[in-house]
């Protein structure tokens, strides 16, 4: 057997007297890599490497009917991460991967959807999106489960092999937040484009069904078709790679560029370099241009189409602020 944390066993007698019990949380290390360089060789281990992050052990007398809600706050009381995950009767282990919530991402749903407490993949090349790593310090963990609200503190320390100043780490955190905000903005543009394209395609089908075959299409249908082409060209040439699964075989569009920058900024423990700062400035300008372009399509093309239908607007979409 491999016993990686004896605290739950040492206090199980006390925990079993309550409907829910949050065990003390041992200090967590923010590794420069995913799990610490000394654990890189899996052949040295009989079992899988333990997850990296803060281990939140919770005893539940009975399986709860709703997800376990975990809120992590910094010393100022600001929430840095909200997690929801299904709990089971007995001792449960939830892992906070020492990262913030992703800026602009929806909060975990009441039905258990959204981010869970498991470790998230690394951002950038080959990984999914995740929030910036938290700075070393003291954090409060609040757990709501089994009809109880329980709190404990956890200390986050930095990888002892890393030499980084607080100013460098703060600069990295702020740059990561800025880059992830750009990712959210680009995703918002793409969402608007996709919504308009779907609605316009449905409207075109409705107009085609109402017209006798021998009559020419009215002007509004020509506007619809032109808008569909405009949106498709905008999406495929500027916003996102048009063919899924081909990866680097297609040159990156705006979404891939901002995702890559966010991934690079989140690697290691360091301040952004001059190239990354310059790239951030360039991409910020390009994202602003994309927002202006989609807003222009909404205000001009979509407004004209809605006016041409002579009824309530057929295409519903809001401007991006």
C-alpha positions as CSV (number, residue, x, y, z in Angstrom):
1,X,0.0,0.0,0.0
2,X,1.0,3.6,-0.5
3,X,-0.2,6.0,2.2
4,X,0.2,9.5,0.9
5,X,-1.8,11.3,3.6
6,X,-2.4,9.7,7.0
7,X,-4.5,12.6,8.4
8,X,-7.9,11.2,7.5
9,X,-7.0,7.8,9.2
10,X,-5.6,9.6,12.3
11,X,-8.8,11.6,12.8
12,X,-11.5,9.2,11.3
13,X,-12.9,8.6,14.8
14,X,-13.6,12.3,15.3
15,X,-14.9,12.7,11.7
16,X,-17.3,9.8,12.0
17,X,-19.2,11.6,14.8
18,X,-20.3,14.3,12.4
19,X,-22.5,14.4,9.2
20,X,-19.6,16.1,7.5
21,X,-16.0,16.8,8.5
22,X,-13.2,18.7,6.8
23,X,-9.7,17.5,7.7
24,X,-6.8,19.9,8.1
25,X,-5.2,20.7,4.8
26,X,-1.5,20.2,4.6
27,X,0.7,22.8,2.8
28,X,0.7,22.6,-1.0
29,X,3.6,23.3,-3.3
30,X,3.3,25.3,-6.5
31,X,5.7,23.3,-8.7
32,X,7.4,25.0,-11.6
33,X,6.4,21.9,-13.7
34,X,3.3,19.8,-13.5
35,X,4.3,17.6,-10.6
36,X,7.9,18.4,-9.5
37,X,11.0,17.3,-11.3
38,X,11.9,14.6,-8.8
39,X,8.7,12.7,-9.7
40,X,9.2,12.7,-13.4
41,X,10.1,9.0,-13.8
42,X,7.0,6.9,-13.4
43,X,9.1,3.7,-13.3
44,X,10.2,4.6,-9.8
45,X,6.7,4.3,-8.5
46,X,4.4,1.4,-8.0
47,X,1.2,3.5,-8.2
48,X,0.3,6.6,-10.3
49,X,2.0,9.8,-9.1
50,X,-0.2,11.8,-6.6
51,X,-2.1,14.8,-8.0
52,X,-0.3,18.1,-7.8
53,X,-2.1,20.8,-5.7
54,X,-3.9,21.1,-2.4
55,X,-5.6,18.0,-1.1
56,X,-9.0,18.7,0.4
57,X,-10.1,15.6,2.4
58,X,-13.8,15.6,3.4
59,X,-15.7,12.9,5.3
60,X,-19.4,12.5,4.5
61,X,-21.6,10.2,6.5
62,X,-23.9,9.9,3.6
63,X,-23.7,10.7,-0.1
64,X,-25.0,14.2,-0.6
65,X,-27.9,14.9,-3.0
66,X,-26.1,18.0,-4.4
67,X,-22.5,18.5,-5.4
68,X,-19.9,19.5,-2.8
69,X,-19.2,23.2,-3.1
70,X,-15.6,24.3,-2.5
71,X,-14.6,28.0,-2.4
72,X,-11.0,29.1,-2.1
73,X,-10.3,32.7,-1.0
74,X,-7.1,34.7,-0.6
75,X,-6.1,36.7,2.5
76,X,-8.2,39.7,1.4
77,X,-11.3,37.5,1.2
78,X,-11.5,37.5,-2.6
79,X,-12.6,34.3,-4.2
80,X,-9.9,32.8,-6.5
81,X,-11.5,29.5,-7.3
82,X,-15.0,27.9,-7.1
83,X,-15.3,24.1,-7.5
84,X,-18.2,21.7,-7.4
85,X,-17.9,18.0,-7.5
86,X,-19.9,15.0,-6.6
87,X,-19.3,13.5,-3.1
88,X,-19.7,10.0,-1.9
89,X,-20.2,8.5,1.5
90,X,-16.9,8.1,3.4
91,X,-13.7,10.0,2.9
92,X,-13.5,12.1,-0.3
93,X,-10.4,13.7,-1.7
94,X,-10.8,16.8,-3.8
95,X,-7.8,18.4,-5.4
96,X,-7.4,22.2,-6.1
97,X,-4.6,22.6,-8.6
98,X,-3.5,26.0,-7.2
99,X,-5.0,28.0,-10.0
100,X,-7.5,30.8,-10.3
101,X,-10.9,30.4,-12.1
102,X,-10.6,31.1,-15.8
103,X,-11.6,34.7,-16.4
104,X,-14.9,35.0,-18.2
105,X,-15.8,31.3,-17.7
106,X,-19.3,30.5,-16.4
107,X,-19.6,29.5,-12.7
108,X,-20.0,25.8,-12.0
109,X,-23.7,24.9,-12.3
110,X,-25.9,23.8,-9.5
111,X,-26.4,20.5,-11.2
112,X,-22.8,19.7,-10.9
113,X,-21.6,21.0,-14.3
114,X,-18.7,23.2,-15.0
115,X,-15.2,23.0,-13.5
116,X,-14.5,20.3,-10.9
117,X,-11.8,19.9,-8.4
118,X,-9.6,17.7,-10.5
119,X,-6.3,19.0,-12.0
120,X,-6.6,20.9,-15.2
121,X,-4.3,20.3,-18.2
122,X,-1.6,22.8,-19.0
123,X,-2.6,25.7,-21.2
124,X,-1.0,26.4,-24.6
125,X,0.4,23.8,-26.9
126,X,-1.6,20.5,-26.6
127,X,-3.6,21.5,-23.5
128,X,-6.8,23.0,-22.4
129,X,-7.5,26.4,-20.9
130,X,-6.9,27.1,-17.2
131,X,-6.6,30.0,-14.9
132,X,-3.3,31.6,-13.8
133,X,-1.4,29.9,-10.9
134,X,-2.0,31.5,-7.5
135,X,0.8,33.3,-5.7
136,X,2.4,31.7,-2.6
137,X,0.6,32.6,0.6
138,X,-2.3,31.7,2.9
139,X,-5.7,30.7,1.5
140,X,-9.0,29.9,3.1
141,X,-10.9,26.8,1.9
142,X,-14.7,26.7,2.5
143,X,-16.5,23.5,1.9
144,X,-20.3,23.2,1.8
145,X,-21.5,19.6,2.1
146,X,-23.8,17.4,4.3
147,X,-25.7,20.4,5.5
148,X,-22.6,22.0,7.0
149,X,-20.2,24.8,6.1
150,X,-16.6,24.0,7.1
151,X,-13.4,26.1,6.7
152,X,-9.7,25.4,6.8
153,X,-6.6,27.2,5.8
154,X,-4.0,26.0,3.4
155,X,-0.5,27.4,2.8
156,X,0.8,27.5,-0.7
157,X,4.6,27.6,-1.1
158,X,6.8,27.9,-4.2
159,X,8.8,25.1,-5.7
160,X,12.1,25.3,-3.7
161,X,14.1,24.9,-6.9
162,X,12.7,28.1,-8.3
163,X,14.2,31.6,-7.7
164,X,11.6,34.2,-8.6
165,X,10.9,37.5,-7.0
166,X,7.3,38.5,-5.8
167,X,7.3,41.2,-8.5
168,X,8.1,38.8,-11.3
169,X,5.4,36.4,-10.1
170,X,2.9,39.2,-9.8
171,X,3.7,40.4,-13.3
172,X,3.2,36.9,-14.7
173,X,-0.2,36.6,-12.9
174,X,-1.4,39.9,-14.3
175,X,-0.2,39.1,-17.8
176,X,-1.9,35.8,-17.7
177,X,-5.2,37.4,-16.6
178,X,-4.9,39.9,-19.5
179,X,-4.2,37.2,-22.1
180,X,-7.1,35.0,-20.8
181,X,-9.4,38.0,-21.0
182,X,-8.4,38.3,-24.7
183,X,-9.2,34.6,-25.1
184,X,-12.7,35.2,-23.6
185,X,-13.2,38.2,-25.9
186,X,-12.3,36.3,-29.0
187,X,-14.6,33.4,-28.0
188,X,-17.3,36.0,-27.5
189,X,-16.8,37.2,-31.1
190,X,-16.9,33.7,-32.5
191,X,-20.0,32.9,-30.5
192,X,-21.8,36.0,-32.0
193,X,-20.7,35.0,-35.5
194,X,-21.8,31.4,-35.1
195,X,-25.2,32.5,-33.7
196,X,-25.8,34.9,-36.6
197,X,-24.8,32.3,-39.1
198,X,-27.2,29.7,-37.7
199,X,-30.1,32.2,-37.6
200,X,-29.4,33.6,-41.1
201,X,-29.3,30.0,-42.5
202,X,-32.6,29.3,-40.9
203,X,-34.1,32.6,-42.1
204,X,-32.9,31.8,-45.7
205,X,-34.6,28.5,-45.6
206,X,-37.9,30.2,-44.4
207,X,-37.7,32.7,-47.2
208,X,-37.0,30.1,-49.8
209,X,-40.0,28.0,-48.7
210,X,-42.4,31.0,-49.0
211,X,-41.3,32.0,-52.5
212,X,-42.8,30.4,-55.6
213,X,-40.1,28.7,-57.6
214,X,-40.6,31.0,-60.7
215,X,-40.2,34.3,-58.8
216,X,-36.8,35.9,-58.3
217,X,-35.6,36.1,-54.7
218,X,-36.5,39.4,-53.0
219,X,-33.7,41.8,-52.0
220,X,-33.8,40.7,-48.4
221,X,-32.9,37.1,-49.3
222,X,-29.9,38.4,-51.3
223,X,-28.8,40.3,-48.2
224,X,-29.1,37.2,-46.1
225,X,-27.0,35.2,-48.4
226,X,-24.4,37.9,-48.6
227,X,-24.3,38.2,-44.8
228,X,-23.8,34.4,-44.5
229,X,-20.8,34.6,-46.9
230,X,-19.4,37.6,-45.0
231,X,-19.6,35.8,-41.7
232,X,-18.1,32.6,-43.0
233,X,-15.1,34.4,-44.5
234,X,-14.6,36.5,-41.4
235,X,-14.6,33.3,-39.2
236,X,-12.5,31.1,-41.4
237,X,-9.9,33.7,-42.4
238,X,-9.5,35.7,-39.3
239,X,-11.1,34.2,-36.2
240,X,-10.4,30.4,-36.0
241,X,-9.0,27.5,-38.0
242,X,-11.8,26.3,-40.2
243,X,-11.0,22.6,-40.3
244,X,-11.0,20.8,-36.9
245,X,-8.3,18.3,-36.1
246,X,-5.7,19.5,-38.5
247,X,-3.9,21.6,-35.9
248,X,-0.6,23.1,-37.1
249,X,-1.3,22.1,-40.7
250,X,-3.4,25.3,-40.9
251,X,-1.9,28.6,-40.0
252,X,-3.2,30.0,-36.7
253,X,-6.0,32.5,-36.7
254,X,-6.8,35.0,-33.9
255,X,-8.2,32.4,-31.4
256,X,-5.1,30.2,-31.7
257,X,-2.8,33.1,-31.4
258,X,-4.3,34.4,-28.2
259,X,-4.5,30.8,-26.8
260,X,-0.9,30.2,-27.5
261,X,0.2,33.4,-25.8
262,X,-1.9,32.6,-22.7
263,X,-0.3,29.2,-22.6
264,X,3.3,30.5,-22.9
265,X,2.7,33.1,-20.2
266,X,1.5,30.4,-17.8
267,X,4.6,28.3,-18.1
268,X,7.2,28.3,-15.4
269,X,7.6,31.0,-12.8
270,X,8.8,34.2,-14.4
271,X,7.9,37.7,-15.6
272,X,6.8,38.0,-19.2
273,X,9.7,38.7,-21.6
274,X,9.8,41.6,-24.1
275,X,8.6,39.5,-27.0
276,X,5.5,38.4,-25.1
277,X,4.7,41.9,-24.0
278,X,5.0,43.1,-27.6
279,X,2.8,40.2,-28.8
280,X,0.2,41.0,-26.2
281,X,0.0,44.6,-27.4
282,X,-0.4,43.5,-31.1
283,X,-3.0,40.9,-30.2
284,X,-5.0,43.3,-28.1
285,X,-5.2,45.6,-31.1
286,X,-6.3,42.7,-33.4
287,X,-9.0,41.6,-30.9
288,X,-10.3,45.1,-30.6
289,X,-10.5,45.2,-34.4
290,X,-12.4,41.9,-34.5
291,X,-14.9,43.2,-31.9
292,X,-15.4,46.4,-34.0
293,X,-15.9,44.3,-37.2
294,X,-18.6,42.0,-35.7
295,X,-20.3,44.9,-34.1
296,X,-20.3,46.6,-37.5
297,X,-21.9,43.6,-39.1
298,X,-24.6,43.5,-36.5
299,X,-25.3,47.3,-36.7
300,X,-25.3,47.3,-40.5
301,X,-26.0,44.0,-42.2
302,X,-28.2,42.4,-39.5
303,X,-30.1,45.6,-38.9
304,X,-30.9,45.9,-42.6
305,X,-32.1,42.3,-42.8
306,X,-34.3,42.7,-39.8
307,X,-35.8,45.9,-41.3
308,X,-36.4,44.1,-44.6
309,X,-38.5,41.4,-43.0
310,X,-41.2,44.0,-42.2
311,X,-41.8,42.3,-38.8
312,X,-40.2,41.6,-35.5
313,X,-36.4,41.1,-35.9
314,X,-35.6,37.7,-37.3
315,X,-32.0,37.7,-36.2
316,X,-31.4,38.4,-32.5
317,X,-27.9,39.3,-31.4
318,X,-26.4,41.9,-29.1
319,X,-23.4,44.1,-29.7
320,X,-20.2,43.2,-27.9
321,X,-19.2,45.8,-25.3
